């Protein structure tokens, strides 16, 4: 684990990880939404 000498260095590091996790979460939710929406077309059911 890295050692941070300043609060600014720590905040920049955590901010970068936050953006990466938000991107992964958004991609996962998009794939999950498409998975749920695609199932309706295959069964032919309205819902």
C-alpha positions, 0 to 999 in steps of 0.5 A: 500500500502506498504511503501518502505524505499529503492530504492532496495526494490521498484525495487525488488517488481516491478520486481516481479510484472513485471514477474508475468504480463509477465507470465499471458500475455504469457499464455493469448496470447498462449490461444488466438493463440490456439483459433484462430488456432483451428477454422480453423480445425473445419470449414475445410477452408484453412485460 
